[in-house]
Amino acid sequence: MRTKGASIFQFLGLDTNGDLGDFTFFTDQRNEPVYFLKTWPKDPATYHQTIKRQRFSHIGNRWRSLDDATRSLWETLSHRANLQITGYNLFVVYMLGTGTRYVQTLQSKTGLDVITPTGAPLPFPL
């Protein structure tokens, strides 16, 4: 069921995008709200999907476990290197194990050391 038109949220002055209860809300190209019942997958997640989700969950937990100064260092590194991504996204690339040399190069160019306070990437199965 896909419904267009003003929603009760617009009358309340709220801009709703995403999931709320059993509904998904978004705004279409003409800036009109669209909402429909949320759909759930029919099949359970595969083994590989579960592993990848756990991997990103561990990375998020690792980011939250860092102190504020270290997280700020990642953001500063991204900013000084004129990257179009946030420090968190750079941290994710590093933690996935694919961007270690990339981060080392950025460190040498900016003079900031983020790997020492962060530690090595967590070992994950592909």
The first five atom37 places (N, CA, C, CB, O) and aatype in JSON, in Angstrom:
{
  "aatype": [12, 1, 16, 11, 7, 0, 15, 9, 13, 5, 13, 10, 7, 10, 3, 16, 2, 7, 3, 10, 7, 3, 13, 16, 13, 13, 16, 3, 5, 1, 2, 6, 14, 19, 18, 13, 10, 11, 16, 17, 14, 11, 3, 14, 0, 16, 18, 8, 5, 16, 9, 11, 1, 5, 1, 13, 15, 8, 9, 7, 2, 1, 17, 1, 15, 10, 3, 3, 0, 16, 1, 15, 10, 17, 6, 16, 10, 15, 8, 1, 0, 2, 10, 5, 9, 16, 7, 18, 2, 10, 13, 19, 19, 18, 12, 10, 7, 16, 7, 16, 1, 18, 19, 5, 16, 10, 5, 15, 11, 16, 7, 10, 3, 19, 9, 16, 14, 16, 7, 0, 14, 10, 14, 13, 14, 10],
  "atom_mask": [
    [1, 1, 1, 1, 1],
    [1, 1, 1, 1, 1],
    [1, 1, 1, 1, 1],
    [1, 1, 1, 1, 1],
    [1, 1, 1, 0, 1],
    [1, 1, 1, 1, 1],
    [1, 1, 1, 1, 1],
    [1, 1, 1, 1, 1],
    [1, 1, 1, 1, 1],
    [1, 1, 1, 1, 1],
    [1, 1, 1, 1, 1],
    [1, 1, 1, 1, 1],
    [1, 1, 1, 0, 1],
    [1, 1, 1, 1, 1],
    [1, 1, 1, 1, 1],
    [1, 1, 1, 1, 1],
    [1, 1, 1, 1, 1],
    [1, 1, 1, 0, 1],
    [1, 1, 1, 1, 1],
    [1, 1, 1, 1, 1],
    [1, 1, 1, 0, 1],
    [1, 1, 1, 1, 1],
    [1, 1, 1, 1, 1],
    [1, 1, 1, 1, 1],
    [1, 1, 1, 1, 1],
    [1, 1, 1, 1, 1],
    [1, 1, 1, 1, 1],
    [1, 1, 1, 1, 1],
    [1, 1, 1, 1, 1],
    [1, 1, 1, 1, 1],
    [1, 1, 1, 1, 1],
    [1, 1, 1, 1, 1],
    [1, 1, 1, 1, 1],
    [1, 1, 1, 1, 1],
    [1, 1, 1, 1, 1],
    [1, 1, 1, 1, 1],
    [1, 1, 1, 1, 1],
    [1, 1, 1, 1, 1],
    [1, 1, 1, 1, 1],
    [1, 1, 1, 1, 1],
    [1, 1, 1, 1, 1],
    [1, 1, 1, 1, 1],
    [1, 1, 1, 1, 1],
    [1, 1, 1, 1, 1],
    [1, 1, 1, 1, 1],
    [1, 1, 1, 1, 1],
    [1, 1, 1, 1, 1],
    [1, 1, 1, 1, 1],
    [1, 1, 1, 1, 1],
    [1, 1, 1, 1, 1],
    [1, 1, 1, 1, 1],
    [1, 1, 1, 1, 1],
    [1, 1, 1, 1, 1],
    [1, 1, 1, 1, 1],
    [1, 1, 1, 1, 1],
    [1, 1, 1, 1, 1],
    [1, 1, 1, 1, 1],
    [1, 1, 1, 1, 1],
    [1, 1, 1, 1, 1],
    [1, 1, 1, 0, 1],
    [1, 1, 1, 1, 1],
    [1, 1, 1, 1, 1],
    [1, 1, 1, 1, 1],
    [1, 1, 1, 1, 1],
    [1, 1, 1, 1, 1],
    [1, 1, 1, 1, 1],
    [1, 1, 1, 1, 1],
    [1, 1, 1, 1, 1],
    [1, 1, 1, 1, 1],
    [1, 1, 1, 1, 1],
    [1, 1, 1, 1, 1],
    [1, 1, 1, 1, 1],
    [1, 1, 1, 1, 1],
    [1, 1, 1, 1, 1],
    [1, 1, 1, 1, 1],
    [1, 1, 1, 1, 1],
    [1, 1, 1, 1, 1],
    [1, 1, 1, 1, 1],
    [1, 1, 1, 1, 1],
    [1, 1, 1, 1, 1],
    [1, 1, 1, 1, 1],
    [1, 1, 1, 1, 1],
    [1, 1, 1, 1, 1],
    [1, 1, 1, 1, 1],
    [1, 1, 1, 1, 1],
    [1, 1, 1, 1, 1],
    [1, 1, 1, 0, 1],
    [1, 1, 1, 1, 1],
    [1, 1, 1, 1, 1],
    [1, 1, 1, 1, 1],
    [1, 1, 1, 1, 1],
    [1, 1, 1, 1, 1],
    [1, 1, 1, 1, 1],
    [1, 1, 1, 1, 1],
    [1, 1, 1, 1, 1],
    [1, 1, 1, 1, 1],
    [1, 1, 1, 0, 1],
    [1, 1, 1, 1, 1],
    [1, 1, 1, 0, 1],
    [1, 1, 1, 1, 1],
    [1, 1, 1, 1, 1],
    [1, 1, 1, 1, 1],
    [1, 1, 1, 1, 1],
    [1, 1, 1, 1, 1],
    [1, 1, 1, 1, 1],
    [1, 1, 1, 1, 1],
    [1, 1, 1, 1, 1],
    [1, 1, 1, 1, 1],
    [1, 1, 1, 1, 1],
    [1, 1, 1, 1, 1],
    [1, 1, 1, 0, 1],
    [1, 1, 1, 1, 1],
    [1, 1, 1, 1, 1],
    [1, 1, 1, 1, 1],
    [1, 1, 1, 1, 1],
    [1, 1, 1, 1, 1],
    [1, 1, 1, 1, 1],
    [1, 1, 1, 1, 1],
    [1, 1, 1, 0, 1],
    [1, 1, 1, 1, 1],
    [1, 1, 1, 1, 1],
    [1, 1, 1, 1, 1],
    [1, 1, 1, 1, 1],
    [1, 1, 1, 1, 1],
    [1, 1, 1, 1, 1],
    [1, 1, 1, 1, 1]
  ],
  "atom_positions": [
    [[0.85, -1.18, 0.0], [0.0, 0.0, 0.0], [0.89, 1.23, 0.0], [-0.96, 0.0, 1.22], [1.67, 1.43, 0.93]],
    [[0.78, 2.03, -1.01], [1.58, 3.26, -1.13], [0.61, 4.42, -1.12], [2.47, 3.26, -2.43], [-0.31, 4.47, -1.94]],
    [[0.81, 5.33, -0.24], [-0.11, 6.45, -0.09], [0.65, 7.75, -0.24], [-0.85, 6.39, 1.26], [1.7, 7.93, 0.36]],
    [[0.1, 8.65, -1.04], [0.68, 9.99, -1.18], [-0.27, 10.99, -0.56], [0.97, 10.34, -2.68], [-1.45, 10.72, -0.35]],
    [[0.26, 12.13, -0.28], [-0.58, 13.19, 0.26], [-0.1, 13.62, 1.62], [0.0, 0.0, 0.0], [0.81, 13.03, 2.2]],
    [[-0.73, 14.64, 2.11], [-0.33, 15.2, 3.4], [-0.61, 14.19, 4.5], [-1.08, 16.52, 3.69], [-1.66, 13.55, 4.53]],
    [[0.33, 14.05, 5.4], [0.15, 13.15, 6.52], [-0.12, 13.96, 7.77], [1.39, 12.25, 6.7], [0.03, 15.18, 7.79]],
    [[-0.51, 13.27, 8.8], [-0.77, 13.92, 10.08], [0.5, 14.59, 10.6], [-1.3, 12.9, 11.1], [0.43, 15.58, 11.33]],
    [[1.67, 14.04, 10.21], [2.93, 14.6, 10.68], [3.18, 15.98, 10.09], [4.08, 13.67, 10.33], [3.75, 16.85, 10.75]],
    [[2.75, 16.19, 8.83], [2.92, 17.51, 8.23], [2.03, 18.53, 8.94], [2.6, 17.47, 6.73], [2.42, 19.68, 9.13]],
    [[0.85, 18.12, 9.31], [-0.03, 19.03, 10.02], [0.54, 19.41, 11.39], [-1.41, 18.41, 10.18], [0.28, 20.49, 11.92]],
    [[1.32, 18.5, 11.94], [1.97, 18.78, 13.21], [3.29, 19.53, 13.04], [2.21, 17.49, 13.98], [3.92, 19.91, 14.02]],
    [[3.71, 19.73, 11.79], [4.96, 20.44, 11.51], [6.19, 19.58, 11.58], [0.0, 0.0, 0.0], [7.3, 20.1, 11.75]],
    [[6.04, 18.27, 11.45], [7.17, 17.36, 11.52], [7.54, 16.87, 10.13], [6.85, 16.17, 12.44], [6.66, 16.6, 9.31]],
    [[8.83, 16.75, 9.86], [9.32, 16.19, 8.62], [9.81, 14.79, 8.92], [10.45, 17.07, 7.98], [10.84, 14.62, 9.57]],
    [[9.08, 13.79, 8.46], [9.37, 12.41, 8.81], [9.96, 11.68, 7.62], [8.12, 11.71, 9.31], [9.34, 11.63, 6.55]],
    [[11.13, 11.1, 7.78], [11.76, 10.24, 6.79], [12.31, 9.04, 7.52], [12.88, 10.99, 6.0], [13.0, 9.18, 8.52]],
    [[11.99, 7.84, 7.01], [12.49, 6.62, 7.63], [11.35, 5.78, 8.15], [0.0, 0.0, 0.0], [10.21, 5.9, 7.7]],
    [[11.67, 4.92, 9.09], [10.68, 4.0, 9.64], [10.12, 4.54, 10.93], [11.3, 2.62, 9.86], [10.83, 5.07, 11.78]],
    [[8.82, 4.39, 11.06], [8.13, 4.76, 12.28], [7.04, 3.73, 12.5], [7.55, 6.22, 12.22], [6.06, 3.68, 11.76]],
    [[7.22, 2.91, 13.51], [6.26, 1.83, 13.74], [6.28, 0.86, 12.58], [0.0, 0.0, 0.0], [7.34, 0.39, 12.16]],
    [[5.09, 0.55, 12.04], [4.98, -0.38, 10.92], [5.0, 0.33, 9.57], [3.71, -1.19, 11.04], [4.71, -0.3, 8.55]],
    [[5.33, 1.61, 9.54], [5.31, 2.38, 8.3], [6.69, 2.9, 7.94], [4.33, 3.53, 8.41], [7.53, 3.13, 8.81]],
    [[6.91, 3.09, 6.64], [8.11, 3.73, 6.12], [7.68, 5.03, 5.46], [8.87, 2.8, 5.13], [6.77, 5.05, 4.63]],
    [[8.34, 6.13, 5.83], [8.02, 7.45, 5.31], [9.2, 7.98, 4.51], [7.66, 8.42, 6.45], [10.35, 7.76, 4.87]],
    [[8.91, 8.69, 3.42], [9.94, 9.43, 2.71], [9.27, 10.52, 1.89], [10.79, 8.49, 1.8], [8.05, 10.57, 1.79]],
    [[10.08, 11.4, 1.31], [9.58, 12.5, 0.49], [9.98, 12.24, -0.96], [10.13, 13.88, 0.98], [11.15, 11.95, -1.23]],
    [[9.03, 12.33, -1.88], [9.34, 12.05, -3.29], [9.97, 13.26, -3.96], [8.07, 11.62, -4.05], [10.24, 14.27, -3.31]],
    [[10.2, 13.15, -5.28], [10.89, 14.21, -6.01], [10.12, 15.52, -6.03], [11.16, 13.76, -7.42], [10.72, 16.59, -6.17]],
    [[8.8, 15.45, -5.9], [7.99, 16.67, -5.88], [7.74, 17.19, -4.47], [6.66, 16.41, -6.56], [6.85, 18.01, -4.23]],
    [[8.55, 16.69, -3.52], [8.48, 17.11, -2.13], [7.15, 16.77, -1.48], [8.72, 18.6, -2.04], [6.67, 17.49, -0.6]],
    [[6.55, 15.67, -1.92], [5.31, 15.18, -1.31], [5.62, 13.98, -0.45], [4.26, 14.83, -2.4], [6.44, 13.14, -0.82]],
    [[4.97, 13.88, 0.71], [5.24, 12.73, 1.57], [4.65, 11.44, 0.98], [4.67, 12.98, 2.98], [3.56, 11.45, 0.41]],
    [[5.37, 10.37, 1.13], [4.92, 9.05, 0.71], [5.13, 8.11, 1.89], [5.68, 8.55, -0.57], [6.17, 8.14, 2.54]],
    [[4.14, 7.28, 2.17], [4.3, 6.3, 3.23], [3.61, 5.01, 2.83], [3.74, 6.83, 4.56], [2.63, 5.0, 2.09]],
    [[4.16, 3.92, 3.35], [3.61, 2.61, 3.07], [3.99, 1.66, 4.2], [4.13, 2.08, 1.71], [4.88, 1.96, 5.0]],
    [[3.3, 0.53, 4.25], [3.6, -0.47, 5.27], [5.01, -1.02, 5.06], [2.57, -1.61, 5.23], [5.42, -1.3, 3.93]],
    [[5.72, -1.17, 6.13], [7.07, -1.71, 6.09], [7.02, -3.15, 5.62], [7.77, -1.59, 7.46], [6.14, -3.92, 6.04]],
    [[7.95, -3.52, 4.77], [8.01, -4.9, 4.31], [9.16, -5.61, 5.0], [8.18, -4.97, 2.77], [10.23, -5.04, 5.21]],
    [[8.94, -6.84, 5.35], [9.94, -7.63, 6.05], [10.44, -8.71, 5.11], [9.36, -8.26, 7.36], [9.68, -9.2, 4.27]],
    [[11.71, -9.09, 5.21], [12.23, -10.14, 4.34], [11.53, -11.48, 4.6], [13.75, -10.29, 4.53], [11.21, -11.8, 5.75]],
    [[11.31, -12.24, 3.53], [10.64, -13.53, 3.67], [11.58, -14.61, 4.15], [10.02, -13.94, 2.35], [11.17, -15.53, 4.85]],
    [[12.85, -14.5, 3.78], [13.84, -15.49, 4.17], [14.73, -14.93, 5.27], [14.68, -15.93, 2.96], [15.0, -13.73, 5.29]],
    [[15.18, -15.78, 6.18], [16.13, -15.28, 7.19], [17.46, -14.93, 6.53], [16.35, -16.33, 8.31], [17.75, -15.37, 5.42]],
    [[18.24, -14.14, 7.21], [19.53, -13.72, 6.69], [20.43, -14.92, 6.47], [20.21, -12.71, 7.64], [20.38, -15.9, 7.22]],
    [[21.25, -14.84, 5.44], [22.2, -15.91, 5.18], [23.36, -15.83, 6.18], [22.73, -15.84, 3.73], [23.49, -14.85, 6.91]],
    [[24.17, -16.84, 6.19], [25.33, -16.87, 7.07], [26.26, -15.69, 6.79], [26.09, -18.2, 6.91], [26.72, -15.02, 7.71]],
    [[26.53, -15.43, 5.5], [27.44, -14.34, 5.14], [26.86, -12.97, 5.49], [27.75, -14.4, 3.65], [27.6, -12.07, 5.89]],
    [[25.54, -12.8, 5.34], [24.92, -11.54, 5.74], [25.07, -11.33, 7.25], [23.42, -11.51, 5.35], [25.37, -10.23, 7.7]],
    [[24.86, -12.38, 8.0], [24.98, -12.3, 9.45], [26.4, -11.93, 9.86], [24.58, -13.63, 10.1], [26.6, -11.1, 10.74]],
    [[27.39, -12.56, 9.22], [28.8, -12.26, 9.53], [29.12, -10.81, 9.22], [29.75, -13.2, 8.73], [29.76, -10.13, 10.03]],
    [[28.68, -10.31, 8.06], [28.98, -8.92, 7.68], [28.29, -7.94, 8.61], [28.54, -8.65, 6.22], [28.87, -6.91, 8.97]],
    [[27.06, -8.23, 9.01], [26.36, -7.35, 9.95], [27.07, -7.32, 11.3], [24.9, -7.8, 10.13], [27.19, -6.26, 11.92]],
    [[27.53, -8.47, 11.76], [28.26, -8.52, 13.02], [29.57, -7.75, 12.91], [28.54, -9.98, 13.42], [29.99, -7.09, 13.86]],
    [[30.21, -7.83, 11.76], [31.46, -7.12, 11.53], [31.26, -5.61, 11.68], [32.03, -7.44, 10.14], [32.03, -4.95, 12.37]],
    [[30.22, -5.07, 11.04], [29.96, -3.64, 11.14], [29.49, -3.27, 12.55], [28.92, -3.21, 10.1], [29.75, -2.16, 13.02]],
    [[28.8, -4.16, 13.21], [28.39, -3.91, 14.59], [29.62, -3.8, 15.49], [27.46, -5.04, 15.09], [29.68, -2.92, 16.35]],
    [[30.59, -4.69, 15.29], [31.83, -4.62, 16.08], [32.59, -3.33, 15.8], [32.73, -5.84, 15.77], [33.16, -2.73, 16.71]],
    [[32.61, -2.9, 14.55], [33.3, -1.66, 14.2], [32.62, -0.48, 14.89], [33.32, -1.44, 12.67], [33.3, 0.4, 15.43]],
    [[31.29, -0.45, 14.87], [30.57, 0.62, 15.56], [30.83, 0.61, 17.06], [0.0, 0.0, 0.0], [31.0, 1.67, 17.67]],
    [[30.88, -0.58, 17.65], [31.18, -0.67, 19.08], [32.59, -0.2, 19.37], [31.01, -2.11, 19.56], [32.84, 0.45, 20.39]],
    [[33.52, -0.52, 18.49], [34.92, -0.09, 18.66], [35.0, 1.44, 18.6], [35.83, -0.72, 17.57], [35.73, 2.04, 19.39]],
    [[34.26, 2.07, 17.67], [34.25, 3.53, 17.56], [33.71, 4.15, 18.85], [33.4, 3.98, 16.34], [34.28, 5.11, 19.37]],
    [[32.63, 3.59, 19.36], [32.03, 4.14, 20.59], [32.94, 3.92, 21.8], [30.67, 3.49, 20.85], [32.86, 4.68, 22.77]],
    [[33.79, 2.9, 21.75], [34.68, 2.65, 22.89], [35.9, 3.58, 22.91], [35.15, 1.2, 22.87], [36.59, 3.69, 23.93]],
    [[36.17, 4.26, 21.78], [37.29, 5.19, 21.74], [36.97, 6.42, 22.59], [37.61, 5.61, 20.29], [35.81, 6.81, 22.71]],
    [[37.99, 7.02, 23.17], [37.75, 8.25, 23.93], [37.51, 9.41, 22.96], [38.96, 8.55, 24.87], [37.8, 9.32, 21.76]],
    [[36.99, 10.49, 23.49], [36.63, 11.65, 22.66], [37.83, 12.22, 21.91], [36.0, 12.74, 23.52], [37.7, 12.66, 20.77]],
    [[38.99, 12.22, 22.54], [40.18, 12.78, 21.9], [40.57, 11.97, 20.66], [41.36, 12.82, 22.89], [40.95, 12.54, 19.64]],
    [[40.47, 10.66, 20.75], [40.83, 9.81, 19.61], [39.82, 9.97, 18.48], [40.92, 8.34, 20.04], [40.2, 10.05, 17.31]],
    [[38.54, 10.01, 18.81], [37.52, 10.23, 17.77], [37.72, 11.59, 17.11], [36.09, 10.14, 18.37], [37.56, 11.72, 15.9]],
    [[38.07, 12.58, 17.91], [38.33, 13.91, 17.37], [39.54, 13.9, 16.44], [38.55, 14.91, 18.5], [39.56, 14.61, 15.43]],
    [[40.56, 13.09, 16.77], [41.73, 12.95, 15.9], [41.34, 12.4, 14.52], [42.76, 12.03, 16.55], [41.83, 12.87, 13.5]],
    [[40.45, 11.41, 14.51], [39.99, 10.85, 13.23], [39.27, 11.91, 12.41], [39.06, 9.64, 13.46], [39.48, 12.02, 11.2]],
    [[38.42, 12.7, 13.06], [37.7, 13.77, 12.35], [38.67, 14.82, 11.83], [36.65, 14.43, 13.28], [38.53, 15.3, 10.7]],
    [[39.67, 15.18, 12.64], [40.66, 16.17, 12.23], [41.49, 15.66, 11.06], [41.57, 16.54, 13.4], [41.8, 16.4, 10.13]],
    [[41.86, 14.38, 11.11], [42.62, 13.79, 10.01], [41.84, 13.87, 8.71], [42.98, 12.33, 10.32], [42.39, 14.23, 7.67]],
    [[40.58, 13.53, 8.76], [39.73, 13.6, 7.57], [39.63, 15.03, 7.05], [38.33, 13.03, 7.87], [39.67, 15.27, 5.85]],
    [[39.48, 15.97, 7.97], [39.34, 17.38, 7.59], [40.64, 17.93, 7.0], [38.93, 18.22, 8.81], [40.62, 18.58, 5.95]],
    [[41.77, 17.67, 7.66], [43.06, 18.19, 7.17], [43.48, 17.58, 5.84], [44.15, 17.92, 8.21], [44.18, 18.21, 5.05]],
    [[43.04, 16.35, 5.59], [43.39, 15.69, 4.34], [42.41, 16.07, 3.22], [43.41, 14.17, 4.53], [42.51, 15.57, 2.1]],
    [[41.47, 16.96, 3.53], [40.46, 17.41, 2.57], [39.67, 16.26, 1.96], [41.12, 18.22, 1.46], [39.39, 16.24, 0.76]],
    [[39.31, 15.3, 2.81], [38.52, 14.17, 2.34], [37.05, 14.54, 2.33], [38.76, 12.93, 3.22], [36.61, 15.42, 3.07]],
    [[36.3, 13.88, 1.49], [34.86, 14.12, 1.41], [34.09, 13.15, 2.3], [34.38, 14.0, -0.04], [32.88, 13.0, 2.14]],
    [[34.78, 12.48, 3.22], [34.13, 11.56, 4.15], [34.44, 12.0, 5.57], [34.6, 10.09, 3.9], [35.38, 12.77, 5.81]],
    [[33.65, 11.52, 6.5], [33.85, 11.87, 7.9], [34.97, 11.04, 8.5], [32.55, 11.68, 8.71], [35.44, 10.08, 7.9]],
    [[35.38, 11.42, 9.69], [36.39, 10.64, 10.4], [35.88, 9.25, 10.73], [0.0, 0.0, 0.0], [36.65, 8.29, 10.71]],
    [[34.59, 9.14, 11.02], [34.02, 7.81, 11.3], [34.11, 6.92, 10.07], [32.55, 7.94, 11.76], [34.47, 5.75, 10.19]],
    [[33.78, 7.46, 8.9], [33.86, 6.65, 7.68], [35.3, 6.23, 7.39], [33.29, 7.43, 6.48], [35.54, 5.11, 6.94]],
    [[36.25, 7.12, 7.64], [37.65, 6.77, 7.47], [38.05, 5.67, 8.46], [38.54, 8.02, 7.66], [38.8, 4.76, 8.11]],
    [[37.55, 5.77, 9.67], [37.79, 4.75, 10.69], [37.23, 3.39, 10.24], [37.15, 5.17, 12.03], [37.88, 2.37, 10.44]],
    [[36.05, 3.38, 9.64], [35.45, 2.14, 9.16], [36.32, 1.51, 8.08], [34.03, 2.38, 8.62], [36.55, 0.31, 8.09]],
    [[36.8, 2.33, 7.14], [37.68, 1.82, 6.08], [38.93, 1.21, 6.7], [38.06, 2.95, 5.09], [39.38, 0.14, 6.28]],
    [[39.48, 1.86, 7.69], [40.67, 1.34, 8.38], [40.35, 0.03, 9.09], [41.21, 2.37, 9.38], [41.11, -0.94, 8.99]],
    [[39.24, -0.01, 9.81], [38.89, -1.2, 10.58], [38.53, -2.38, 9.7], [37.73, -0.89, 11.5], [38.69, -3.53, 10.12]],
    [[38.05, -2.13, 8.49], [37.77, -3.23, 7.57], [39.05, -3.89, 7.08], [36.96, -2.72, 6.37], [39.01, -4.98, 6.5]],
    [[40.18, -3.24, 7.33], [41.46, -3.81, 6.95], [41.89, -3.48, 5.53], [0.0, 0.0, 0.0], [42.95, -3.9, 5.09]],
    [[41.05, -2.74, 4.83], [41.37, -2.41, 3.44], [42.07, -1.07, 3.3], [40.11, -2.41, 2.61], [42.65, -0.78, 2.26]],
    [[42.04, -0.25, 4.34], [42.59, 1.09, 4.22], [43.76, 1.39, 5.12], [0.0, 0.0, 0.0], [44.03, 2.56, 5.4]],
    [[44.47, 0.36, 5.59], [45.58, 0.61, 6.51], [46.67, 1.46, 5.87], [46.16, -0.72, 6.98], [47.13, 2.44, 6.47]],
    [[47.08, 1.11, 4.68], [48.13, 1.9, 4.0], [47.63, 3.29, 3.65], [48.61, 1.18, 2.72], [48.39, 4.26, 3.69]],
    [[46.37, 3.39, 3.31], [45.76, 4.68, 3.0], [45.83, 5.6, 4.22], [44.29, 4.5, 2.55], [46.22, 6.77, 4.11]],
    [[45.45, 5.08, 5.39], [45.48, 5.88, 6.62], [46.92, 6.21, 6.99], [44.78, 5.11, 7.78], [47.19, 7.32, 7.47]],
    [[47.84, 5.29, 6.79], [49.26, 5.58, 7.07], [49.77, 6.72, 6.2], [50.12, 4.32, 6.85], [50.52, 7.58, 6.67]],
    [[49.38, 6.73, 4.93], [49.78, 7.81, 4.04], [49.19, 9.14, 4.5], [49.34, 7.52, 2.6], [49.88, 10.15, 4.51]],
    [[47.91, 9.14, 4.88], [47.27, 10.36, 5.38], [47.95, 10.85, 6.64], [45.79, 10.13, 5.64], [48.12, 12.06, 6.83]],
    [[48.35, 9.93, 7.51], [49.05, 10.32, 8.73], [50.37, 11.02, 8.41], [49.31, 9.1, 9.6], [50.69, 12.04, 9.02]],
    [[51.12, 10.48, 7.47], [52.42, 11.07, 7.14], [52.26, 12.43, 6.48], [53.22, 10.14, 6.23], [53.11, 13.31, 6.66]],
    [[51.18, 12.62, 5.72], [50.96, 13.92, 5.06], [50.45, 14.98, 6.01], [49.99, 13.75, 3.92], [50.76, 16.16, 5.84]],
    [[49.65, 14.59, 7.01], [49.06, 15.56, 7.92], [49.82, 15.71, 9.24], [47.64, 15.18, 8.21], [49.63, 16.69, 9.95]],
    [[50.67, 14.74, 9.57], [51.4, 14.8, 10.83], [50.59, 14.34, 12.02], [0.0, 0.0, 0.0], [51.03, 14.49, 13.16]],
    [[49.41, 13.78, 11.8], [48.57, 13.27, 12.88], [48.72, 11.76, 12.98], [47.09, 13.65, 12.67], [48.84, 11.08, 11.96]],
    [[48.72, 11.25, 14.2], [48.82, 9.8, 14.42], [47.51, 9.31, 15.01], [50.03, 9.44, 15.34], [47.21, 9.59, 16.17]],
    [[46.74, 8.58, 14.23], [45.47, 8.02, 14.72], [45.56, 6.53, 14.97], [44.36, 8.31, 13.74], [44.76, 5.98, 15.73]],
    [[46.53, 5.86, 14.35], [46.62, 4.4, 14.47], [47.12, 4.0, 15.87], [47.55, 3.83, 13.38], [46.62, 3.03, 16.44]],
    [[48.09, 4.72, 16.41], [48.63, 4.37, 17.72], [47.56, 4.38, 18.81], [49.75, 5.33, 18.1], [47.44, 3.39, 19.53]],
    [[46.76, 5.46, 18.98], [45.74, 5.41, 20.03], [44.57, 4.48, 19.7], [45.22, 6.79, 20.3], [43.86, 4.04, 20.6]],
    [[44.36, 4.18, 18.42], [43.23, 3.33, 18.03], [43.58, 1.86, 18.12], [42.78, 3.66, 16.62], [42.75, 1.05, 18.54]],
    [[44.78, 1.52, 17.74], [45.19, 0.12, 17.73], [44.98, -0.51, 16.36], [0.0, 0.0, 0.0], [44.51, 0.14, 15.43]],
    [[45.33, -1.76, 16.26], [45.23, -2.47, 14.97], [43.76, -2.78, 14.66], [46.06, -3.79, 15.0], [42.93, -2.88, 15.57]],
    [[43.45, -2.94, 13.37], [42.09, -3.35, 13.02], [41.77, -4.71, 13.63], [41.92, -3.4, 11.49], [42.65, -5.55, 13.81]],
    [[40.5, -4.91, 13.93], [40.08, -6.2, 14.47], [40.12, -7.25, 13.38], [38.66, -6.11, 15.07], [39.71, -6.98, 12.26]],
    [[40.59, -8.44, 13.69], [40.62, -9.49, 12.66], [39.2, -10.03, 12.43], [41.58, -10.65, 13.07], [38.51, -10.42, 13.37]],
    [[38.79, -10.04, 11.18], [37.47, -10.54, 10.83], [37.59, -11.51, 9.68], [36.52, -9.38, 10.47], [38.47, -11.36, 8.82]],
    [[36.73, -12.51, 9.64], [36.7, -13.34, 8.43], [36.05, -12.58, 7.3], [35.94, -14.66, 8.69], [35.16, -11.77, 7.53]],
    [[36.48, -12.83, 6.09], [35.87, -12.2, 4.92], [34.55, -12.84, 4.73], [36.74, -12.31, 3.65], [33.82, -12.48, 3.81]]
  ]
}
